[in-house]
Amino acid sequence: MNVILKGAVASSVIFLSATTTAALHWFVSPYIHKIRWQPGSDSFEVDMMSWLATYIPRNIKFADIRPPETNRPFVTFKANGNFYFVDAEHCHNKALLARLTPQKVTHGSALKNL
């Protein structure tokens, strides 16, 4: 096989593997692997996973939690510009889960009073 053709095949394989890894990381990056919270505290610590499979600890205050306004899958809340996902089936502390799932504020129609 020609050297240029071998280089093109190798480059396309590397490109495809890098893009699928990046896409997979984009989907699973909001996943919270561990949550540490002391009841009564106004903040909690989470462990996220980087694309190099190392844990990244983050400290989040409950006051910073907002509803996620995105079409991105697997997102529970947004805080400090980052998206987070809590697996409700594996979160055994239901009081914490209720605080981590903010409800969207619904605005009534301005025309209903007419």
Rosetta blueprint (number, residue, H / E / L):
1 M L
2 N L
3 V H
4 I H
5 L H
6 K H
7 G H
8 A H
9 V H
10 A H
11 S H
12 S H
13 V H
14 I H
15 F H
16 L H
17 S H
18 A H
19 T H
20 T H
21 T H
22 A H
23 A H
24 L H
25 H H
26 W H
27 F H
28 V H
29 S L
30 P L
31 Y E
32 I L
33 H L
34 K E
35 I E
36 R E
37 W L
38 Q L
39 P L
40 G L
41 S L
42 D L
43 S E
44 F E
45 E E
46 V E
47 D E
48 M E
49 M E
50 S L
51 W L
52 L L
53 A L
54 T L
55 Y E
56 I E
57 P E
58 R E
59 N E
60 I E
61 K E
62 F H
63 A H
64 D H
65 I E
66 R E
67 P L
68 P L
69 E L
70 T L
71 N L
72 R L
73 P L
74 F L
75 V L
76 T L
77 F E
78 K E
79 A E
80 N L
81 G L
82 N E
83 F E
84 Y E
85 F E
86 V L
87 D L
88 A L
89 E L
90 H L
91 C L
92 H L
93 N L
94 K H
95 A H
96 L H
97 L H
98 A H
99 R H
100 L H
101 T L
102 P L
103 Q L
104 K L
105 V L
106 T L
107 H L
108 G L
109 S L
110 A H
111 L H
112 K H
113 N H
114 L L
